Amino acid sequence: MPTERELSPLEMQAADALRRARQLPIGPSRNDLRQLAIGLLWLHRNGMLALEQARAKTIASHDETSRG
């Protein structure tokens, strides 16, 4: 059985926003919290992608300088 991974701070904030949104009646306040959660998850996912791309560039440039 796989173990659960620890959530990032952005993921925890998104989950909290969704929990609070579920407690509200349908309307603009509920929608605002849902949109906040979606934005936080977007930042989490795209932030990780940008970090991976930056690391790949760093590794590639390091490899080029060490070769010649």
PyMOL commands that place a pseudoatom at each C-alpha (Angstrom):
pseudoatom trace, name=CA, resn=MET, resi=1, chain=A, elem=C, hetatm=0, pos=[0.000, 0.000, 0.000]
pseudoatom trace, name=CA, resn=PRO, resi=2, chain=A, elem=C, hetatm=0, pos=[1.526, 3.385, -0.996]
pseudoatom trace, name=CA, resn=THR, resi=3, chain=A, elem=C, hetatm=0, pos=[2.147, 5.886, 1.762]
pseudoatom trace, name=CA, resn=GLU, resi=4, chain=A, elem=C, hetatm=0, pos=[0.524, 9.308, 1.663]
pseudoatom trace, name=CA, resn=ARG, resi=5, chain=A, elem=C, hetatm=0, pos=[2.806, 12.152, 0.689]
pseudoatom trace, name=CA, resn=GLU, resi=6, chain=A, elem=C, hetatm=0, pos=[2.988, 15.358, 2.655]
pseudoatom trace, name=CA, resn=LEU, resi=7, chain=A, elem=C, hetatm=0, pos=[1.033, 18.227, 1.098]
pseudoatom trace, name=CA, resn=SER, resi=8, chain=A, elem=C, hetatm=0, pos=[2.755, 21.462, 0.185]
pseudoatom trace, name=CA, resn=PRO, resi=9, chain=A, elem=C, hetatm=0, pos=[1.645, 24.693, 1.893]
pseudoatom trace, name=CA, resn=LEU, resi=10, chain=A, elem=C, hetatm=0, pos=[-0.189, 25.763, -1.294]
pseudoatom trace, name=CA, resn=GLU, resi=11, chain=A, elem=C, hetatm=0, pos=[-2.043, 22.444, -1.446]
pseudoatom trace, name=CA, resn=MET, resi=12, chain=A, elem=C, hetatm=0, pos=[-3.016, 22.739, 2.225]
pseudoatom trace, name=CA, resn=GLN, resi=13, chain=A, elem=C, hetatm=0, pos=[-4.326, 26.275, 1.675]
pseudoatom trace, name=CA, resn=ALA, resi=14, chain=A, elem=C, hetatm=0, pos=[-6.299, 25.128, -1.361]
pseudoatom trace, name=CA, resn=ALA, resi=15, chain=A, elem=C, hetatm=0, pos=[-7.837, 22.249, 0.604]
pseudoatom trace, name=CA, resn=ASP, resi=16, chain=A, elem=C, hetatm=0, pos=[-8.756, 24.623, 3.436]
pseudoatom trace, name=CA, resn=ALA, resi=17, chain=A, elem=C, hetatm=0, pos=[-10.380, 27.070, 0.994]
pseudoatom trace, name=CA, resn=LEU, resi=18, chain=A, elem=C, hetatm=0, pos=[-12.433, 24.255, -0.540]
pseudoatom trace, name=CA, resn=ARG, resi=19, chain=A, elem=C, hetatm=0, pos=[-13.530, 23.033, 2.907]
pseudoatom trace, name=CA, resn=ARG, resi=20, chain=A, elem=C, hetatm=0, pos=[-14.663, 26.546, 3.820]
pseudoatom trace, name=CA, resn=ALA, resi=21, chain=A, elem=C, hetatm=0, pos=[-16.432, 26.957, 0.454]
pseudoatom trace, name=CA, resn=ARG, resi=22, chain=A, elem=C, hetatm=0, pos=[-18.453, 23.784, 1.012]
pseudoatom trace, name=CA, resn=GLN, resi=23, chain=A, elem=C, hetatm=0, pos=[-19.848, 25.257, 4.227]
pseudoatom trace, name=CA, resn=LEU, resi=24, chain=A, elem=C, hetatm=0, pos=[-21.192, 28.360, 2.477]
pseudoatom trace, name=CA, resn=PRO, resi=25, chain=A, elem=C, hetatm=0, pos=[-24.477, 28.637, 0.597]
pseudoatom trace, name=CA, resn=ILE, resi=26, chain=A, elem=C, hetatm=0, pos=[-24.307, 28.862, -3.189]
pseudoatom trace, name=CA, resn=GLY, resi=27, chain=A, elem=C, hetatm=0, pos=[-23.278, 32.365, -4.192]
pseudoatom trace, name=CA, resn=PRO, resi=28, chain=A, elem=C, hetatm=0, pos=[-20.392, 34.736, -4.840]
pseudoatom trace, name=CA, resn=SER, resi=29, chain=A, elem=C, hetatm=0, pos=[-18.537, 34.075, -1.569]
pseudoatom trace, name=CA, resn=ARG, resi=30, chain=A, elem=C, hetatm=0, pos=[-18.501, 30.347, -2.241]
pseudoatom trace, name=CA, resn=ASN, resi=31, chain=A, elem=C, hetatm=0, pos=[-17.347, 30.914, -5.816]
pseudoatom trace, name=CA, resn=ASP, resi=32, chain=A, elem=C, hetatm=0, pos=[-14.545, 33.231, -4.653]
pseudoatom trace, name=CA, resn=LEU, resi=33, chain=A, elem=C, hetatm=0, pos=[-13.166, 30.556, -2.335]
pseudoatom trace, name=CA, resn=ARG, resi=34, chain=A, elem=C, hetatm=0, pos=[-13.381, 27.927, -5.067]
pseudoatom trace, name=CA, resn=GLN, resi=35, chain=A, elem=C, hetatm=0, pos=[-11.537, 30.204, -7.499]
pseudoatom trace, name=CA, resn=LEU, resi=36, chain=A, elem=C, hetatm=0, pos=[-8.902, 30.892, -4.844]
pseudoatom trace, name=CA, resn=ALA, resi=37, chain=A, elem=C, hetatm=0, pos=[-8.343, 27.145, -4.427]
pseudoatom trace, name=CA, resn=ILE, resi=38, chain=A, elem=C, hetatm=0, pos=[-8.034, 26.638, -8.185]
pseudoatom trace, name=CA, resn=GLY, resi=39, chain=A, elem=C, hetatm=0, pos=[-5.504, 29.479, -8.383]
pseudoatom trace, name=CA, resn=LEU, resi=40, chain=A, elem=C, hetatm=0, pos=[-3.435, 28.081, -5.523]
pseudoatom trace, name=CA, resn=LEU, resi=41, chain=A, elem=C, hetatm=0, pos=[-3.299, 24.655, -7.171]
pseudoatom trace, name=CA, resn=TRP, resi=42, chain=A, elem=C, hetatm=0, pos=[-2.333, 26.270, -10.485]
pseudoatom trace, name=CA, resn=LEU, resi=43, chain=A, elem=C, hetatm=0, pos=[0.520, 28.124, -8.766]
pseudoatom trace, name=CA, resn=HIS, resi=44, chain=A, elem=C, hetatm=0, pos=[1.636, 24.924, -7.069]
pseudoatom trace, name=CA, resn=ARG, resi=45, chain=A, elem=C, hetatm=0, pos=[1.698, 22.927, -10.310]
pseudoatom trace, name=CA, resn=ASN, resi=46, chain=A, elem=C, hetatm=0, pos=[3.239, 25.611, -12.504]
pseudoatom trace, name=CA, resn=GLY, resi=47, chain=A, elem=C, hetatm=0, pos=[5.709, 26.634, -9.849]
pseudoatom trace, name=CA, resn=MET, resi=48, chain=A, elem=C, hetatm=0, pos=[6.983, 23.068, -9.677]
pseudoatom trace, name=CA, resn=LEU, resi=49, chain=A, elem=C, hetatm=0, pos=[7.254, 22.906, -13.473]
pseudoatom trace, name=CA, resn=ALA, resi=50, chain=A, elem=C, hetatm=0, pos=[9.199, 26.165, -13.598]
pseudoatom trace, name=CA, resn=LEU, resi=51, chain=A, elem=C, hetatm=0, pos=[11.544, 24.895, -10.875]
pseudoatom trace, name=CA, resn=GLU, resi=52, chain=A, elem=C, hetatm=0, pos=[12.185, 21.665, -12.791]
pseudoatom trace, name=CA, resn=GLN, resi=53, chain=A, elem=C, hetatm=0, pos=[12.887, 23.596, -15.989]
pseudoatom trace, name=CA, resn=ALA, resi=54, chain=A, elem=C, hetatm=0, pos=[15.316, 25.918, -14.208]
pseudoatom trace, name=CA, resn=ARG, resi=55, chain=A, elem=C, hetatm=0, pos=[17.144, 22.946, -12.689]
pseudoatom trace, name=CA, resn=ALA, resi=56, chain=A, elem=C, hetatm=0, pos=[17.372, 21.257, -16.096]
pseudoatom trace, name=CA, resn=LYS, resi=57, chain=A, elem=C, hetatm=0, pos=[18.898, 24.420, -17.597]
pseudoatom trace, name=CA, resn=THR, resi=58, chain=A, elem=C, hetatm=0, pos=[21.393, 24.667, -14.736]
pseudoatom trace, name=CA, resn=ILE, resi=59, chain=A, elem=C, hetatm=0, pos=[22.423, 21.050, -15.144]
pseudoatom trace, name=CA, resn=ALA, resi=60, chain=A, elem=C, hetatm=0, pos=[22.754, 21.434, -18.919]
pseudoatom trace, name=CA, resn=SER, resi=61, chain=A, elem=C, hetatm=0, pos=[24.915, 24.548, -18.608]
pseudoatom trace, name=CA, resn=HIS, resi=62, chain=A, elem=C, hetatm=0, pos=[27.043, 22.865, -15.935]
pseudoatom trace, name=CA, resn=ASP, resi=63, chain=A, elem=C, hetatm=0, pos=[27.590, 19.860, -18.210]
pseudoatom trace, name=CA, resn=GLU, resi=64, chain=A, elem=C, hetatm=0, pos=[28.621, 22.115, -21.109]
pseudoatom trace, name=CA, resn=THR, resi=65, chain=A, elem=C, hetatm=0, pos=[31.169, 24.045, -19.023]
pseudoatom trace, name=CA, resn=SER, resi=66, chain=A, elem=C, hetatm=0, pos=[32.660, 20.920, -17.492]
pseudoatom trace, name=CA, resn=ARG, resi=67, chain=A, elem=C, hetatm=0, pos=[33.211, 19.315, -20.924]
pseudoatom trace, name=CA, resn=GLY, resi=68, chain=A, elem=C, hetatm=0, pos=[35.228, 21.980, -22.487]
for i in range(1, 68): cmd.bond("trace and resi %d" % i, "trace and resi %d" % (i + 1))
show_as sticks, trace
zoom trace
